[in-house]
């Protein structure tokens, strides 16, 4: 059972308003399902959108933010729980320890770095938690196609590529994540 889900997503909302709509819907879905949000603690971008949606729908939002970002006033001030840590490394470690699974919504370099790190940890056996991409509006399709090419080229083993659960629909993705946890 997934009680908490770490969501990696953009500190910007992106140029397409559909991404914010997807983040809002996903946050509402997490609250409805009683799944706590674990995220980077920001009030900006898709991070802020998903957290606000979770909270507006009666859910729990747990933020983990480095002090330097908190001091720059990008931290969310109305969370269920907030952890201020000293470094990005501490942030990622704490988020991973608080979550039962991981999902990437649309985002940039930080989002990719975070989801790839936890995916690599799964590959190395550091954890056995599900890793997923919410492929909103096909945002991650080119990246996933590249990873399939990396499998074909012999740089990624198919079983490690298969770790990532992918779906364009939030509810279906949550169901797949739950099924993945049951099988483990």
Buried (B, 14 or more C-beta within 10 A) or exposed (E): EBEBBBBBBBBBBBEEEEBBEBBBBBBBBBBBBEBBBBBBBBBBBBBBBBBBBBBEBEBBBBBBBBBEBBEEEBBBEEBBEBBBBEEBEBBBEBBBEBBBBBBBBBBEEBBBEBBBBBBEBBBEEEBEBBBBBBBBBEBBEEBBEEBEEBBEEEEBEEEBBEBBBBBBBBEEBBEBBBEBBEEE
